[in-house]
Amino acid sequence: MKKKTIIIWIIIIAAAVIGIYLLTRPTVLGNMKNSYTEQITTASDISFSG
């Protein structure tokens, strides 16, 4: 009975951690396909396929 409770708590905690990660993960702001003539943001995270 105690093992079932521990397993249930581990599953709940893992689901909470995954949920928090999915809500707070950084998003990509741009890519290398477009050309910008002026600065869009003060801090940009640009990704590209290499």
PDB file of N, CA, C and O in Angstrom:
ATOM      1  N   MET A   1       0.821  -1.192   0.000  1.00  0.00           N
ATOM      2  CA  MET A   1       0.000   0.000   0.000  1.00  0.00           C
ATOM      3  C   MET A   1       0.863   1.254   0.000  1.00  0.00           C
ATOM      4  O   MET A   1       0.532   2.224  -0.682  1.00  0.00           O
ATOM      5  N   LYS A   2       1.952   1.257   0.742  1.00  0.00           N
ATOM      6  CA  LYS A   2       2.824   2.415   0.824  1.00  0.00           C
ATOM      7  C   LYS A   2       3.541   2.643  -0.509  1.00  0.00           C
ATOM      8  O   LYS A   2       3.773   3.789  -0.895  1.00  0.00           O
ATOM      9  N   LYS A   3       3.896   1.561  -1.218  1.00  0.00           N
ATOM     10  CA  LYS A   3       4.565   1.691  -2.514  1.00  0.00           C
ATOM     11  C   LYS A   3       3.653   2.358  -3.534  1.00  0.00           C
ATOM     12  O   LYS A   3       4.112   3.169  -4.338  1.00  0.00           O
ATOM     13  N   LYS A   4       2.363   2.025  -3.509  1.00  0.00           N
ATOM     14  CA  LYS A   4       1.411   2.646  -4.432  1.00  0.00           C
ATOM     15  C   LYS A   4       1.319   4.139  -4.198  1.00  0.00           C
ATOM     16  O   LYS A   4       1.260   4.918  -5.149  1.00  0.00           O
ATOM     17  N   THR A   5       1.305   4.540  -2.943  1.00  0.00           N
ATOM     18  CA  THR A   5       1.239   5.966  -2.602  1.00  0.00           C
ATOM     19  C   THR A   5       2.482   6.698  -3.099  1.00  0.00           C
ATOM     20  O   THR A   5       2.384   7.796  -3.646  1.00  0.00           O
ATOM     21  N   ILE A   6       3.639   6.092  -2.908  1.00  0.00           N
ATOM     22  CA  ILE A   6       4.887   6.710  -3.365  1.00  0.00           C
ATOM     23  C   ILE A   6       4.889   6.834  -4.875  1.00  0.00           C
ATOM     24  O   ILE A   6       5.286   7.872  -5.403  1.00  0.00           O
ATOM     25  N   ILE A   7       4.460   5.816  -5.576  1.00  0.00           N
ATOM     26  CA  ILE A   7       4.412   5.854  -7.046  1.00  0.00           C
ATOM     27  C   ILE A   7       3.447   6.926  -7.524  1.00  0.00           C
ATOM     28  O   ILE A   7       3.745   7.642  -8.479  1.00  0.00           O
ATOM     29  N   ILE A   8       2.297   7.048  -6.876  1.00  0.00           N
ATOM     30  CA  ILE A   8       1.324   8.078  -7.252  1.00  0.00           C
ATOM     31  C   ILE A   8       1.915   9.467  -7.052  1.00  0.00           C
ATOM     32  O   ILE A   8       1.745  10.333  -7.911  1.00  0.00           O
ATOM     33  N   TRP A   9       2.601   9.698  -5.944  1.00  0.00           N
ATOM     34  CA  TRP A   9       3.224  10.997  -5.694  1.00  0.00           C
ATOM     35  C   TRP A   9       4.318  11.296  -6.713  1.00  0.00           C
ATOM     36  O   TRP A   9       4.451  12.437  -7.156  1.00  0.00           O
ATOM     37  N   ILE A  10       5.092  10.305  -7.085  1.00  0.00           N
ATOM     38  CA  ILE A  10       6.139  10.508  -8.092  1.00  0.00           C
ATOM     39  C   ILE A  10       5.519  10.905  -9.429  1.00  0.00           C
ATOM     40  O   ILE A  10       6.031  11.790 -10.114  1.00  0.00           O
ATOM     41  N   ILE A  11       4.423  10.254  -9.800  1.00  0.00           N
ATOM     42  CA  ILE A  11       3.747  10.593 -11.054  1.00  0.00           C
ATOM     43  C   ILE A  11       3.187  12.013 -11.000  1.00  0.00           C
ATOM     44  O   ILE A  11       3.299  12.755 -11.977  1.00  0.00           O
ATOM     45  N   ILE A  12       2.590  12.401  -9.878  1.00  0.00           N
ATOM     46  CA  ILE A  12       2.035  13.747  -9.730  1.00  0.00           C
ATOM     47  C   ILE A  12       3.137  14.792  -9.808  1.00  0.00           C
ATOM     48  O   ILE A  12       2.977  15.812 -10.479  1.00  0.00           O
ATOM     49  N   ILE A  13       4.244  14.553  -9.136  1.00  0.00           N
ATOM     50  CA  ILE A  13       5.357  15.510  -9.148  1.00  0.00           C
ATOM     51  C   ILE A  13       5.961  15.602 -10.540  1.00  0.00           C
ATOM     52  O   ILE A  13       6.272  16.700 -11.001  1.00  0.00           O
ATOM     53  N   ALA A  14       6.135  14.469 -11.223  1.00  0.00           N
ATOM     54  CA  ALA A  14       6.685  14.485 -12.581  1.00  0.00           C
ATOM     55  C   ALA A  14       5.764  15.251 -13.527  1.00  0.00           C
ATOM     56  O   ALA A  14       6.239  16.023 -14.360  1.00  0.00           O
ATOM     57  N   ALA A  15       4.458  15.047 -13.410  1.00  0.00           N
ATOM     58  CA  ALA A  15       3.506  15.768 -14.258  1.00  0.00           C
ATOM     59  C   ALA A  15       3.563  17.270 -13.975  1.00  0.00           C
ATOM     60  O   ALA A  15       3.469  18.078 -14.899  1.00  0.00           O
ATOM     61  N   ALA A  16       3.716  17.643 -12.717  1.00  0.00           N
ATOM     62  CA  ALA A  16       3.806  19.062 -12.360  1.00  0.00           C
ATOM     63  C   ALA A  16       5.082  19.685 -12.927  1.00  0.00           C
ATOM     64  O   ALA A  16       5.046  20.799 -13.449  1.00  0.00           O
ATOM     65  N   VAL A  17       6.192  18.986 -12.829  1.00  0.00           N
ATOM     66  CA  VAL A  17       7.457  19.504 -13.361  1.00  0.00           C
ATOM     67  C   VAL A  17       7.373  19.667 -14.877  1.00  0.00           C
ATOM     68  O   VAL A  17       7.812  20.684 -15.413  1.00  0.00           O
ATOM     69  N   ILE A  18       6.826  18.696 -15.557  1.00  0.00           N
ATOM     70  CA  ILE A  18       6.679  18.782 -17.015  1.00  0.00           C
ATOM     71  C   ILE A  18       5.751  19.934 -17.385  1.00  0.00           C
ATOM     72  O   ILE A  18       6.032  20.676 -18.326  1.00  0.00           O
ATOM     73  N   GLY A  19       4.654  20.090 -16.659  1.00  0.00           N
ATOM     74  CA  GLY A  19       3.723  21.184 -16.916  1.00  0.00           C
ATOM     75  C   GLY A  19       4.364  22.541 -16.718  1.00  0.00           C
ATOM     76  O   GLY A  19       4.171  23.443 -17.534  1.00  0.00           O
ATOM     77  N   ILE A  20       5.127  22.698 -15.642  1.00  0.00           N
ATOM     78  CA  ILE A  20       5.813  23.970 -15.392  1.00  0.00           C
ATOM     79  C   ILE A  20       6.840  24.249 -16.481  1.00  0.00           C
ATOM     80  O   ILE A  20       6.961  25.386 -16.938  1.00  0.00           O
ATOM     81  N   TYR A  21       7.576  23.231 -16.903  1.00  0.00           N
ATOM     82  CA  TYR A  21       8.554  23.417 -17.974  1.00  0.00           C
ATOM     83  C   TYR A  21       7.870  23.866 -19.262  1.00  0.00           C
ATOM     84  O   TYR A  21       8.342  24.793 -19.921  1.00  0.00           O
ATOM     85  N   LEU A  22       6.768  23.222 -19.625  1.00  0.00           N
ATOM     86  CA  LEU A  22       6.080  23.572 -20.869  1.00  0.00           C
ATOM     87  C   LEU A  22       5.522  24.991 -20.828  1.00  0.00           C
ATOM     88  O   LEU A  22       5.444  25.648 -21.866  1.00  0.00           O
ATOM     89  N   LEU A  23       5.138  25.471 -19.658  1.00  0.00           N
ATOM     90  CA  LEU A  23       4.596  26.824 -19.539  1.00  0.00           C
ATOM     91  C   LEU A  23       5.682  27.894 -19.503  1.00  0.00           C
ATOM     92  O   LEU A  23       5.424  29.037 -19.880  1.00  0.00           O
ATOM     93  N   THR A  24       6.892  27.550 -19.059  1.00  0.00           N
ATOM     94  CA  THR A  24       7.932  28.559 -18.873  1.00  0.00           C
ATOM     95  C   THR A  24       9.092  28.440 -19.857  1.00  0.00           C
ATOM     96  O   THR A  24      10.040  29.221 -19.765  1.00  0.00           O
ATOM     97  N   ARG A  25       9.053  27.500 -20.789  1.00  0.00           N
ATOM     98  CA  ARG A  25      10.174  27.341 -21.716  1.00  0.00           C
ATOM     99  C   ARG A  25      10.271  28.560 -22.636  1.00  0.00           C
ATOM    100  O   ARG A  25       9.256  29.180 -22.953  1.00  0.00           O
ATOM    101  N   PRO A  26      11.479  28.901 -23.060  1.00  0.00           N
ATOM    102  CA  PRO A  26      11.654  30.067 -23.938  1.00  0.00           C
ATOM    103  C   PRO A  26      11.080  29.784 -25.325  1.00  0.00           C
ATOM    104  O   PRO A  26      11.076  28.647 -25.797  1.00  0.00           O
ATOM    105  N   THR A  27      10.603  30.838 -25.954  1.00  0.00           N
ATOM    106  CA  THR A  27      10.064  30.707 -27.303  1.00  0.00           C
ATOM    107  C   THR A  27      11.017  31.344 -28.304  1.00  0.00           C
ATOM    108  O   THR A  27      11.748  32.275 -27.965  1.00  0.00           O
ATOM    109  N   VAL A  28      11.011  30.855 -29.510  1.00  0.00           N
ATOM    110  CA  VAL A  28      11.871  31.388 -30.557  1.00  0.00           C
ATOM    111  C   VAL A  28      11.253  32.687 -31.065  1.00  0.00           C
ATOM    112  O   VAL A  28      10.062  32.735 -31.375  1.00  0.00           O
ATOM    113  N   LEU A  29      12.065  33.736 -31.149  1.00  0.00           N
ATOM    114  CA  LEU A  29      11.564  35.046 -31.556  1.00  0.00           C
ATOM    115  C   LEU A  29      11.710  35.312 -33.044  1.00  0.00           C
ATOM    116  O   LEU A  29      11.022  36.182 -33.579  1.00  0.00           O
ATOM    117  N   GLY A  30      12.577  34.596 -33.717  1.00  0.00           N
ATOM    118  CA  GLY A  30      12.781  34.850 -35.136  1.00  0.00           C
ATOM    119  C   GLY A  30      13.582  33.745 -35.769  1.00  0.00           C
ATOM    120  O   GLY A  30      13.934  32.767 -35.109  1.00  0.00           O
ATOM    121  N   ASN A  31      13.875  33.892 -37.050  1.00  0.00           N
ATOM    122  CA  ASN A  31      14.689  32.918 -37.750  1.00  0.00           C
ATOM    123  C   ASN A  31      15.527  33.620 -38.807  1.00  0.00           C
ATOM    124  O   ASN A  31      15.431  34.837 -38.966  1.00  0.00           O
ATOM    125  N   MET A  32      16.342  32.872 -39.527  1.00  0.00           N
ATOM    126  CA  MET A  32      17.261  33.450 -40.500  1.00  0.00           C
ATOM    127  C   MET A  32      16.627  33.633 -41.878  1.00  0.00           C
ATOM    128  O   MET A  32      17.317  34.053 -42.807  1.00  0.00           O
ATOM    129  N   LYS A  33      15.346  33.334 -42.041  1.00  0.00           N
ATOM    130  CA  LYS A  33      14.699  33.450 -43.342  1.00  0.00           C
ATOM    131  C   LYS A  33      14.313  34.893 -43.658  1.00  0.00           C
ATOM    132  O   LYS A  33      14.172  35.249 -44.828  1.00  0.00           O
ATOM    133  N   ASN A  34      14.142  35.722 -42.638  1.00  0.00           N
ATOM    134  CA  ASN A  34      13.699  37.098 -42.841  1.00  0.00           C
ATOM    135  C   ASN A  34      14.853  38.074 -42.669  1.00  0.00           C
ATOM    136  O   ASN A  34      15.821  37.789 -41.964  1.00  0.00           O
ATOM    137  N   SER A  35      14.742  39.217 -43.315  1.00  0.00           N
ATOM    138  CA  SER A  35      15.740  40.274 -43.200  1.00  0.00           C
ATOM    139  C   SER A  35      15.110  41.457 -42.479  1.00  0.00           C
ATOM    140  O   SER A  35      14.051  41.941 -42.881  1.00  0.00           O
ATOM    141  N   TYR A  36      15.759  41.925 -41.412  1.00  0.00           N
ATOM    142  CA  TYR A  36      15.246  43.055 -40.638  1.00  0.00           C
ATOM    143  C   TYR A  36      16.183  44.246 -40.812  1.00  0.00           C
ATOM    144  O   TYR A  36      17.403  44.098 -40.753  1.00  0.00           O
ATOM    145  N   THR A  37      15.611  45.412 -41.025  1.00  0.00           N
ATOM    146  CA  THR A  37      16.415  46.615 -41.204  1.00  0.00           C
ATOM    147  C   THR A  37      16.627  47.351 -39.896  1.00  0.00           C
ATOM    148  O   THR A  37      17.530  48.184 -39.805  1.00  0.00           O
ATOM    149  N   GLU A  38      15.822  47.069 -38.881  1.00  0.00           N
ATOM    150  CA  GLU A  38      15.995  47.700 -37.581  1.00  0.00           C
ATOM    151  C   GLU A  38      15.815  46.674 -36.477  1.00  0.00           C
ATOM    152  O   GLU A  38      15.270  45.592 -36.698  1.00  0.00           O
ATOM    153  N   GLN A  39      16.274  47.023 -35.301  1.00  0.00           N
ATOM    154  CA  GLN A  39      16.222  46.116 -34.169  1.00  0.00           C
ATOM    155  C   GLN A  39      14.769  45.909 -33.738  1.00  0.00           C
ATOM    156  O   GLN A  39      14.028  46.875 -33.553  1.00  0.00           O
ATOM    157  N   ILE A  40      14.366  44.648 -33.580  1.00  0.00           N
ATOM    158  CA  ILE A  40      12.989  44.327 -33.198  1.00  0.00           C
ATOM    159  C   ILE A  40      12.840  44.330 -31.675  1.00  0.00           C
ATOM    160  O   ILE A  40      11.910  44.937 -31.145  1.00  0.00           O
ATOM    161  N   THR A  41      13.740  43.663 -30.981  1.00  0.00           N
ATOM    162  CA  THR A  41      13.695  43.601 -29.517  1.00  0.00           C
ATOM    163  C   THR A  41      15.082  43.903 -28.967  1.00  0.00           C
ATOM    164  O   THR A  41      16.068  43.908 -29.704  1.00  0.00           O
ATOM    165  N   THR A  42      15.147  44.153 -27.665  1.00  0.00           N
ATOM    166  CA  THR A  42      16.443  44.414 -27.045  1.00  0.00           C
ATOM    167  C   THR A  42      17.241  43.141 -26.837  1.00  0.00           C
ATOM    168  O   THR A  42      18.470  43.179 -26.781  1.00  0.00           O
ATOM    169  N   ALA A  43      16.548  42.007 -26.723  1.00  0.00           N
ATOM    170  CA  ALA A  43      17.226  40.715 -26.568  1.00  0.00           C
ATOM    171  C   ALA A  43      16.485  39.698 -27.410  1.00  0.00           C
ATOM    172  O   ALA A  43      15.325  39.396 -27.129  1.00  0.00           O
ATOM    173  N   SER A  44      17.121  39.170 -28.427  1.00  0.00           N
ATOM    174  CA  SER A  44      16.463  38.233 -29.333  1.00  0.00           C
ATOM    175  C   SER A  44      17.150  36.885 -29.278  1.00  0.00           C
ATOM    176  O   SER A  44      18.366  36.803 -29.110  1.00  0.00           O
ATOM    177  N   ASP A  45      16.371  35.836 -29.418  1.00  0.00           N
ATOM    178  CA  ASP A  45      16.882  34.467 -29.482  1.00  0.00           C
ATOM    179  C   ASP A  45      16.584  33.963 -30.897  1.00  0.00           C
ATOM    180  O   ASP A  45      15.458  33.562 -31.192  1.00  0.00           O
ATOM    181  N   ILE A  46      17.579  33.984 -31.755  1.00  0.00           N
ATOM    182  CA  ILE A  46      17.406  33.622 -33.157  1.00  0.00           C
ATOM    183  C   ILE A  46      17.931  32.208 -33.382  1.00  0.00           C
ATOM    184  O   ILE A  46      19.029  31.872 -32.937  1.00  0.00           O
ATOM    185  N   SER A  47      17.150  31.380 -34.072  1.00  0.00           N
ATOM    186  CA  SER A  47      17.600  30.032 -34.377  1.00  0.00           C
ATOM    187  C   SER A  47      17.666  29.846 -35.889  1.00  0.00           C
ATOM    188  O   SER A  47      16.982  30.544 -36.638  1.00  0.00           O
ATOM    189  N   PHE A  48      18.492  28.903 -36.332  1.00  0.00           N
ATOM    190  CA  PHE A  48      18.595  28.618 -37.744  1.00  0.00           C
ATOM    191  C   PHE A  48      18.995  27.165 -37.944  1.00  0.00           C
ATOM    192  O   PHE A  48      19.633  26.559 -37.083  1.00  0.00           O
ATOM    193  N   SER A  49      18.618  26.622 -39.077  1.00  0.00           N
ATOM    194  CA  SER A  49      18.998  25.257 -39.420  1.00  0.00           C
ATOM    195  C   SER A  49      20.365  25.290 -40.083  1.00  0.00           C
ATOM    196  O   SER A  49      20.590  26.065 -41.013  1.00  0.00           O
ATOM    197  N   GLY A  50      21.267  24.461 -39.613  1.00  0.00           N
ATOM    198  CA  GLY A  50      22.615  24.502 -40.159  1.00  0.00           C
ATOM    199  C   GLY A  50      23.019  23.217 -40.832  1.00  0.00           C
ATOM    200  O   GLY A  50      24.135  23.111 -41.339  1.00  0.00           O
TER     201      GLY A  50
END
